[in-house]
Amino acid sequence: MKDWAVAHISIQDGLFYHRSEYTFFSLNGALKHFCELTGEKIRDPIDDYC
């Protein structure tokens, strides 16, 4: 079971839309994916090797 996730939440016409991007074993894995979505860089987490 993975404890961390990155999700995209938006509001359109008064409705909430939720999309799961991915799940991760570590916070670093989730942060790396989030940073990639925003154009930032972070070092390699354990999720890259599992």
C-alpha positions as CSV (number, residue, x, y, z in Angstrom):
1,M,0.0,0.0,0.0
2,K,1.3,3.4,-0.9
3,D,0.9,6.2,1.6
4,W,1.3,9.3,-0.6
5,A,-0.5,10.6,-3.7
6,V,-0.6,13.6,-6.0
7,A,-4.1,14.7,-7.1
8,H,-5.4,17.5,-9.3
9,I,-8.5,19.3,-8.0
10,S,-10.3,22.0,-9.9
11,I,-13.6,23.9,-9.8
12,Q,-15.6,24.5,-12.9
13,D,-19.2,25.9,-13.0
14,G,-19.4,25.4,-9.2
15,L,-18.4,21.7,-9.4
16,F,-15.3,20.1,-7.9
17,Y,-13.3,17.8,-10.2
18,H,-10.8,15.4,-8.8
19,R,-8.2,13.5,-10.7
20,S,-5.6,11.2,-9.2
21,E,-2.2,11.7,-10.8
22,Y,-0.3,8.8,-9.1
23,T,0.5,7.2,-5.8
24,F,3.9,6.9,-4.1
25,F,5.7,4.9,-1.4
26,S,7.5,8.0,-0.1
27,L,6.9,11.7,0.4
28,N,9.9,12.4,-1.8
29,G,8.3,10.4,-4.7
30,A,5.2,12.5,-4.4
31,L,7.2,15.7,-4.2
32,K,9.3,14.8,-7.2
33,H,6.1,14.2,-9.3
34,F,4.6,17.4,-8.0
35,C,7.7,19.3,-8.9
36,E,7.8,17.8,-12.4
37,L,4.2,19.0,-12.9
38,T,5.3,22.5,-11.9
39,G,8.6,22.5,-13.7
40,E,10.8,22.2,-10.7
41,K,13.6,19.6,-10.0
42,I,14.1,17.3,-7.0
43,R,16.6,14.4,-6.3
44,D,15.7,10.8,-7.0
45,P,13.4,9.2,-4.5
46,I,13.0,5.5,-3.6
47,D,9.9,5.3,-5.9
48,D,12.2,5.6,-9.0
49,Y,13.7,2.2,-8.0
50,C,10.6,0.2,-6.9
